[in-house]
Amino acid sequence: MPENKDPQGAPWPMPSFSFMVDFDGIPVAFQEVSGLDTEYDVMEYRSGNSPNFSVVKMPGLKKVSDITLKKGMFKNDTALFDYFAAVKMNTVERKTVTISLMDENGAVLFVWTLKNAFPKKVTGASLNAKTSDAAIEEIILAHEGLTMAKGG
């Protein structure tokens, strides 16, 4: 498939509006996904007999951010609240969650996979009688690892 290019021939980045979220094989339509962040702690060390007046920096533990998912609320749809309500101390159903970025033809370009995800927080819609906005609910997932792979 040829890459989209601007008039000068430079490739265009992929748009972020076509994506799919899957909870252990069950697709769920979301409006927005954020928090696909991974970083390392930085360990600093300097021995007392070092001739340098600075520390050595090394990568430490890998950290991942919580993932925030937002979707419209629909009549009789309480799935996010039900999933959150099922959490009990040390007895939570952990799921593999995949987030796939797709091209204009529906082909998967990139896949982010969350390992052992579980709901940390759920937020109902903000209600305001002065707007005509859709009711949007939000769930925040904690997880134990994030990987990214090319699709296809």
Biotite code that builds the C-alpha atoms (Angstrom):
import biotite.structure as struc

atoms = struc.array([
    struc.Atom([0.000, 0.000, 0.000], chain_id="A", res_id=1, res_name="MET", atom_name="CA", element="C"),
    struc.Atom([1.523, 3.379, -0.936], chain_id="A", res_id=2, res_name="PRO", atom_name="CA", element="C"),
    struc.Atom([2.095, 5.931, 1.818], chain_id="A", res_id=3, res_name="GLU", atom_name="CA", element="C"),
    struc.Atom([0.070, 9.133, 1.874], chain_id="A", res_id=4, res_name="ASN", atom_name="CA", element="C"),
    struc.Atom([2.326, 12.038, 0.983], chain_id="A", res_id=5, res_name="LYS", atom_name="CA", element="C"),
    struc.Atom([2.066, 15.808, 1.023], chain_id="A", res_id=6, res_name="ASP", atom_name="CA", element="C"),
    struc.Atom([2.574, 17.812, -2.212], chain_id="A", res_id=7, res_name="PRO", atom_name="CA", element="C"),
    struc.Atom([6.351, 17.970, -1.582], chain_id="A", res_id=8, res_name="GLN", atom_name="CA", element="C"),
    struc.Atom([6.542, 14.169, -1.307], chain_id="A", res_id=9, res_name="GLY", atom_name="CA", element="C"),
    struc.Atom([7.060, 13.896, 2.472], chain_id="A", res_id=10, res_name="ALA", atom_name="CA", element="C"),
    struc.Atom([5.051, 11.112, 4.182], chain_id="A", res_id=11, res_name="PRO", atom_name="CA", element="C"),
    struc.Atom([2.033, 12.121, 6.271], chain_id="A", res_id=12, res_name="TRP", atom_name="CA", element="C"),
    struc.Atom([1.645, 10.837, 9.827], chain_id="A", res_id=13, res_name="PRO", atom_name="CA", element="C"),
    struc.Atom([-1.236, 8.473, 10.525], chain_id="A", res_id=14, res_name="MET", atom_name="CA", element="C"),
    struc.Atom([-4.448, 10.033, 11.860], chain_id="A", res_id=15, res_name="PRO", atom_name="CA", element="C"),
    struc.Atom([-5.445, 8.923, 15.363], chain_id="A", res_id=16, res_name="SER", atom_name="CA", element="C"),
    struc.Atom([-9.230, 8.769, 14.961], chain_id="A", res_id=17, res_name="PHE", atom_name="CA", element="C"),
    struc.Atom([-9.595, 5.178, 13.734], chain_id="A", res_id=18, res_name="SER", atom_name="CA", element="C"),
    struc.Atom([-8.919, 2.721, 16.543], chain_id="A", res_id=19, res_name="PHE", atom_name="CA", element="C"),
    struc.Atom([-10.380, -0.311, 18.263], chain_id="A", res_id=20, res_name="MET", atom_name="CA", element="C"),
    struc.Atom([-10.226, -1.431, 21.910], chain_id="A", res_id=21, res_name="VAL", atom_name="CA", element="C"),
    struc.Atom([-10.548, -5.103, 22.796], chain_id="A", res_id=22, res_name="ASP", atom_name="CA", element="C"),
    struc.Atom([-11.055, -6.578, 26.311], chain_id="A", res_id=23, res_name="PHE", atom_name="CA", element="C"),
    struc.Atom([-10.039, -10.273, 26.203], chain_id="A", res_id=24, res_name="ASP", atom_name="CA", element="C"),
    struc.Atom([-11.655, -10.758, 22.810], chain_id="A", res_id=25, res_name="GLY", atom_name="CA", element="C"),
    struc.Atom([-14.636, -8.433, 23.354], chain_id="A", res_id=26, res_name="ILE", atom_name="CA", element="C"),
    struc.Atom([-14.504, -5.244, 21.259], chain_id="A", res_id=27, res_name="PRO", atom_name="CA", element="C"),
    struc.Atom([-15.715, -2.069, 22.984], chain_id="A", res_id=28, res_name="VAL", atom_name="CA", element="C"),
    struc.Atom([-16.207, 1.244, 21.161], chain_id="A", res_id=29, res_name="ALA", atom_name="CA", element="C"),
    struc.Atom([-14.459, 4.165, 22.876], chain_id="A", res_id=30, res_name="PHE", atom_name="CA", element="C"),
    struc.Atom([-14.261, 7.825, 21.883], chain_id="A", res_id=31, res_name="GLN", atom_name="CA", element="C"),
    struc.Atom([-10.827, 8.488, 23.342], chain_id="A", res_id=32, res_name="GLU", atom_name="CA", element="C"),
    struc.Atom([-7.803, 6.585, 24.682], chain_id="A", res_id=33, res_name="VAL", atom_name="CA", element="C"),
    struc.Atom([-4.931, 8.259, 26.515], chain_id="A", res_id=34, res_name="SER", atom_name="CA", element="C"),
    struc.Atom([-1.999, 7.284, 28.731], chain_id="A", res_id=35, res_name="GLY", atom_name="CA", element="C"),
    struc.Atom([-0.026, 5.003, 26.425], chain_id="A", res_id=36, res_name="LEU", atom_name="CA", element="C"),
    struc.Atom([3.149, 6.111, 28.235], chain_id="A", res_id=37, res_name="ASP", atom_name="CA", element="C"),
    struc.Atom([6.181, 4.091, 29.301], chain_id="A", res_id=38, res_name="THR", atom_name="CA", element="C"),
    struc.Atom([9.279, 5.441, 31.031], chain_id="A", res_id=39, res_name="GLU", atom_name="CA", element="C"),
    struc.Atom([12.249, 4.359, 33.105], chain_id="A", res_id=40, res_name="TYR", atom_name="CA", element="C"),
    struc.Atom([13.223, 5.565, 36.543], chain_id="A", res_id=41, res_name="ASP", atom_name="CA", element="C"),
    struc.Atom([16.719, 6.994, 36.474], chain_id="A", res_id=42, res_name="VAL", atom_name="CA", element="C"),
    struc.Atom([19.195, 5.670, 39.023], chain_id="A", res_id=43, res_name="MET", atom_name="CA", element="C"),
    struc.Atom([22.007, 8.019, 39.989], chain_id="A", res_id=44, res_name="GLU", atom_name="CA", element="C"),
    struc.Atom([25.233, 6.834, 41.565], chain_id="A", res_id=45, res_name="TYR", atom_name="CA", element="C"),
    struc.Atom([28.583, 8.346, 42.380], chain_id="A", res_id=46, res_name="ARG", atom_name="CA", element="C"),
    struc.Atom([31.328, 6.528, 44.264], chain_id="A", res_id=47, res_name="SER", atom_name="CA", element="C"),
    struc.Atom([33.151, 8.519, 46.897], chain_id="A", res_id=48, res_name="GLY", atom_name="CA", element="C"),
    struc.Atom([36.534, 8.163, 45.193], chain_id="A", res_id=49, res_name="ASN", atom_name="CA", element="C"),
    struc.Atom([35.311, 9.268, 41.753], chain_id="A", res_id=50, res_name="SER", atom_name="CA", element="C"),
    struc.Atom([37.455, 12.044, 40.245], chain_id="A", res_id=51, res_name="PRO", atom_name="CA", element="C"),
    struc.Atom([34.376, 13.410, 38.431], chain_id="A", res_id=52, res_name="ASN", atom_name="CA", element="C"),
    struc.Atom([32.114, 15.878, 40.200], chain_id="A", res_id=53, res_name="PHE", atom_name="CA", element="C"),
    struc.Atom([28.982, 14.338, 38.715], chain_id="A", res_id=54, res_name="SER", atom_name="CA", element="C"),
    struc.Atom([26.867, 11.235, 39.021], chain_id="A", res_id=55, res_name="VAL", atom_name="CA", element="C"),
    struc.Atom([26.512, 8.338, 36.622], chain_id="A", res_id=56, res_name="VAL", atom_name="CA", element="C"),
    struc.Atom([22.938, 7.870, 35.403], chain_id="A", res_id=57, res_name="LYS", atom_name="CA", element="C"),
    struc.Atom([21.540, 4.442, 34.564], chain_id="A", res_id=58, res_name="MET", atom_name="CA", element="C"),
    struc.Atom([18.075, 3.172, 33.631], chain_id="A", res_id=59, res_name="PRO", atom_name="CA", element="C"),
    struc.Atom([16.178, 1.677, 36.549], chain_id="A", res_id=60, res_name="GLY", atom_name="CA", element="C"),
    struc.Atom([12.707, 0.145, 36.799], chain_id="A", res_id=61, res_name="LEU", atom_name="CA", element="C"),
    struc.Atom([10.290, 0.573, 33.912], chain_id="A", res_id=62, res_name="LYS", atom_name="CA", element="C"),
    struc.Atom([7.049, 2.406, 34.753], chain_id="A", res_id=63, res_name="LYS", atom_name="CA", element="C"),
    struc.Atom([3.786, 2.507, 32.828], chain_id="A", res_id=64, res_name="VAL", atom_name="CA", element="C"),
    struc.Atom([0.973, 5.030, 33.096], chain_id="A", res_id=65, res_name="SER", atom_name="CA", element="C"),
    struc.Atom([-2.634, 4.242, 33.814], chain_id="A", res_id=66, res_name="ASP", atom_name="CA", element="C"),
    struc.Atom([-4.793, 4.152, 30.679], chain_id="A", res_id=67, res_name="ILE", atom_name="CA", element="C"),
    struc.Atom([-7.843, 6.411, 30.424], chain_id="A", res_id=68, res_name="THR", atom_name="CA", element="C"),
    struc.Atom([-10.705, 5.349, 28.158], chain_id="A", res_id=69, res_name="LEU", atom_name="CA", element="C"),
    struc.Atom([-13.744, 7.539, 27.398], chain_id="A", res_id=70, res_name="LYS", atom_name="CA", element="C"),
    struc.Atom([-16.970, 6.530, 25.692], chain_id="A", res_id=71, res_name="LYS", atom_name="CA", element="C"),
    struc.Atom([-20.506, 7.685, 25.189], chain_id="A", res_id=72, res_name="GLY", atom_name="CA", element="C"),
    struc.Atom([-23.185, 6.451, 27.577], chain_id="A", res_id=73, res_name="MET", atom_name="CA", element="C"),
    struc.Atom([-26.037, 4.453, 26.043], chain_id="A", res_id=74, res_name="PHE", atom_name="CA", element="C"),
    struc.Atom([-29.419, 3.429, 27.413], chain_id="A", res_id=75, res_name="LYS", atom_name="CA", element="C"),
    struc.Atom([-29.181, 0.227, 29.514], chain_id="A", res_id=76, res_name="ASN", atom_name="CA", element="C"),
    struc.Atom([-25.373, 0.061, 29.094], chain_id="A", res_id=77, res_name="ASP", atom_name="CA", element="C"),
    struc.Atom([-23.782, -0.288, 32.537], chain_id="A", res_id=78, res_name="THR", atom_name="CA", element="C"),
    struc.Atom([-20.809, -2.435, 31.481], chain_id="A", res_id=79, res_name="ALA", atom_name="CA", element="C"),
    struc.Atom([-18.085, -0.074, 32.779], chain_id="A", res_id=80, res_name="LEU", atom_name="CA", element="C"),
    struc.Atom([-19.768, 0.390, 36.154], chain_id="A", res_id=81, res_name="PHE", atom_name="CA", element="C"),
    struc.Atom([-20.437, -3.364, 36.406], chain_id="A", res_id=82, res_name="ASP", atom_name="CA", element="C"),
    struc.Atom([-16.772, -4.130, 35.638], chain_id="A", res_id=83, res_name="TYR", atom_name="CA", element="C"),
    struc.Atom([-15.657, -1.634, 38.288], chain_id="A", res_id=84, res_name="PHE", atom_name="CA", element="C"),
    struc.Atom([-18.189, -2.967, 40.844], chain_id="A", res_id=85, res_name="ALA", atom_name="CA", element="C"),
    struc.Atom([-16.780, -6.489, 40.433], chain_id="A", res_id=86, res_name="ALA", atom_name="CA", element="C"),
    struc.Atom([-13.462, -5.385, 42.001], chain_id="A", res_id=87, res_name="VAL", atom_name="CA", element="C"),
    struc.Atom([-12.979, -6.782, 45.490], chain_id="A", res_id=88, res_name="LYS", atom_name="CA", element="C"),
    struc.Atom([-9.849, -6.742, 47.620], chain_id="A", res_id=89, res_name="MET", atom_name="CA", element="C"),
    struc.Atom([-7.273, -8.988, 45.921], chain_id="A", res_id=90, res_name="ASN", atom_name="CA", element="C"),
    struc.Atom([-9.951, -10.582, 43.734], chain_id="A", res_id=91, res_name="THR", atom_name="CA", element="C"),
    struc.Atom([-10.172, -8.643, 40.524], chain_id="A", res_id=92, res_name="VAL", atom_name="CA", element="C"),
    struc.Atom([-10.587, -10.086, 37.060], chain_id="A", res_id=93, res_name="GLU", atom_name="CA", element="C"),
    struc.Atom([-7.508, -8.966, 35.185], chain_id="A", res_id=94, res_name="ARG", atom_name="CA", element="C"),
    struc.Atom([-7.800, -8.688, 31.439], chain_id="A", res_id=95, res_name="LYS", atom_name="CA", element="C"),
    struc.Atom([-5.571, -8.379, 28.419], chain_id="A", res_id=96, res_name="THR", atom_name="CA", element="C"),
    struc.Atom([-6.572, -5.166, 26.655], chain_id="A", res_id=97, res_name="VAL", atom_name="CA", element="C"),
    struc.Atom([-5.455, -4.389, 23.124], chain_id="A", res_id=98, res_name="THR", atom_name="CA", element="C"),
    struc.Atom([-5.699, -0.998, 21.456], chain_id="A", res_id=99, res_name="ILE", atom_name="CA", element="C"),
    struc.Atom([-5.294, -1.059, 17.682], chain_id="A", res_id=100, res_name="SER", atom_name="CA", element="C"),
    struc.Atom([-4.658, 1.944, 15.442], chain_id="A", res_id=101, res_name="LEU", atom_name="CA", element="C"),
    struc.Atom([-6.122, 1.343, 11.977], chain_id="A", res_id=102, res_name="MET", atom_name="CA", element="C"),
    struc.Atom([-5.762, 2.937, 8.564], chain_id="A", res_id=103, res_name="ASP", atom_name="CA", element="C"),
    struc.Atom([-8.584, 4.193, 6.335], chain_id="A", res_id=104, res_name="GLU", atom_name="CA", element="C"),
    struc.Atom([-9.219, 0.638, 5.070], chain_id="A", res_id=105, res_name="ASN", atom_name="CA", element="C"),
    struc.Atom([-9.482, -0.880, 8.552], chain_id="A", res_id=106, res_name="GLY", atom_name="CA", element="C"),
    struc.Atom([-6.065, -2.558, 8.424], chain_id="A", res_id=107, res_name="ALA", atom_name="CA", element="C"),
    struc.Atom([-4.305, -2.641, 11.799], chain_id="A", res_id=108, res_name="VAL", atom_name="CA", element="C"),
    struc.Atom([-1.121, -0.560, 11.772], chain_id="A", res_id=109, res_name="LEU", atom_name="CA", element="C"),
    struc.Atom([-0.040, -0.613, 15.424], chain_id="A", res_id=110, res_name="PHE", atom_name="CA", element="C"),
    struc.Atom([-1.204, -2.557, 18.486], chain_id="A", res_id=111, res_name="VAL", atom_name="CA", element="C"),
    struc.Atom([-0.657, -1.634, 22.139], chain_id="A", res_id=112, res_name="TRP", atom_name="CA", element="C"),
    struc.Atom([-1.246, -4.495, 24.580], chain_id="A", res_id=113, res_name="THR", atom_name="CA", element="C"),
    struc.Atom([-1.936, -4.020, 28.293], chain_id="A", res_id=114, res_name="LEU", atom_name="CA", element="C"),
    struc.Atom([-1.032, -6.945, 30.529], chain_id="A", res_id=115, res_name="LYS", atom_name="CA", element="C"),
    struc.Atom([-3.218, -7.806, 33.552], chain_id="A", res_id=116, res_name="ASN", atom_name="CA", element="C"),
    struc.Atom([-5.380, -4.678, 33.330], chain_id="A", res_id=117, res_name="ALA", atom_name="CA", element="C"),
    struc.Atom([-8.081, -3.941, 35.885], chain_id="A", res_id=118, res_name="PHE", atom_name="CA", element="C"),
    struc.Atom([-10.342, -0.961, 36.591], chain_id="A", res_id=119, res_name="PRO", atom_name="CA", element="C"),
    struc.Atom([-8.905, 1.632, 38.966], chain_id="A", res_id=120, res_name="LYS", atom_name="CA", element="C"),
    struc.Atom([-11.529, 4.351, 38.621], chain_id="A", res_id=121, res_name="LYS", atom_name="CA", element="C"),
    struc.Atom([-14.804, 4.913, 36.804], chain_id="A", res_id=122, res_name="VAL", atom_name="CA", element="C"),
    struc.Atom([-16.380, 8.335, 36.277], chain_id="A", res_id=123, res_name="THR", atom_name="CA", element="C"),
    struc.Atom([-19.953, 8.968, 35.208], chain_id="A", res_id=124, res_name="GLY", atom_name="CA", element="C"),
    struc.Atom([-21.023, 11.695, 32.827], chain_id="A", res_id=125, res_name="ALA", atom_name="CA", element="C"),
    struc.Atom([-20.753, 15.374, 33.682], chain_id="A", res_id=126, res_name="SER", atom_name="CA", element="C"),
    struc.Atom([-24.275, 16.718, 33.542], chain_id="A", res_id=127, res_name="LEU", atom_name="CA", element="C"),
    struc.Atom([-25.002, 20.271, 32.363], chain_id="A", res_id=128, res_name="ASN", atom_name="CA", element="C"),
    struc.Atom([-28.440, 21.542, 31.342], chain_id="A", res_id=129, res_name="ALA", atom_name="CA", element="C"),
    struc.Atom([-26.895, 24.365, 29.260], chain_id="A", res_id=130, res_name="LYS", atom_name="CA", element="C"),
    struc.Atom([-25.136, 22.145, 26.694], chain_id="A", res_id=131, res_name="THR", atom_name="CA", element="C"),
    struc.Atom([-26.143, 19.615, 24.098], chain_id="A", res_id=132, res_name="SER", atom_name="CA", element="C"),
    struc.Atom([-23.005, 17.478, 24.577], chain_id="A", res_id=133, res_name="ASP", atom_name="CA", element="C"),
    struc.Atom([-23.246, 13.705, 24.621], chain_id="A", res_id=134, res_name="ALA", atom_name="CA", element="C"),
    struc.Atom([-22.996, 11.987, 28.010], chain_id="A", res_id=135, res_name="ALA", atom_name="CA", element="C"),
    struc.Atom([-19.441, 10.605, 28.255], chain_id="A", res_id=136, res_name="ILE", atom_name="CA", element="C"),
    struc.Atom([-18.244, 8.100, 30.860], chain_id="A", res_id=137, res_name="GLU", atom_name="CA", element="C"),
    struc.Atom([-14.623, 7.313, 31.692], chain_id="A", res_id=138, res_name="GLU", atom_name="CA", element="C"),
    struc.Atom([-12.742, 4.335, 33.047], chain_id="A", res_id=139, res_name="ILE", atom_name="CA", element="C"),
    struc.Atom([-9.108, 4.318, 34.178], chain_id="A", res_id=140, res_name="ILE", atom_name="CA", element="C"),
    struc.Atom([-7.236, 1.027, 33.946], chain_id="A", res_id=141, res_name="LEU", atom_name="CA", element="C"),
    struc.Atom([-4.172, 0.065, 35.958], chain_id="A", res_id=142, res_name="ALA", atom_name="CA", element="C"),
    struc.Atom([-1.988, -2.612, 34.381], chain_id="A", res_id=143, res_name="HIS", atom_name="CA", element="C"),
    struc.Atom([1.314, -4.443, 34.711], chain_id="A", res_id=144, res_name="GLU", atom_name="CA", element="C"),
    struc.Atom([2.914, -3.810, 31.355], chain_id="A", res_id=145, res_name="GLY", atom_name="CA", element="C"),
    struc.Atom([2.520, -2.132, 27.990], chain_id="A", res_id=146, res_name="LEU", atom_name="CA", element="C"),
    struc.Atom([3.922, -3.428, 24.716], chain_id="A", res_id=147, res_name="THR", atom_name="CA", element="C"),
    struc.Atom([3.674, -1.988, 21.224], chain_id="A", res_id=148, res_name="MET", atom_name="CA", element="C"),
    struc.Atom([3.881, -3.922, 17.972], chain_id="A", res_id=149, res_name="ALA", atom_name="CA", element="C"),
    struc.Atom([3.365, -3.279, 14.281], chain_id="A", res_id=150, res_name="LYS", atom_name="CA", element="C"),
    struc.Atom([0.109, -4.662, 12.939], chain_id="A", res_id=151, res_name="GLY", atom_name="CA", element="C"),
    struc.Atom([-0.463, -6.633, 9.827], chain_id="A", res_id=152, res_name="GLY", atom_name="CA", element="C"),
])
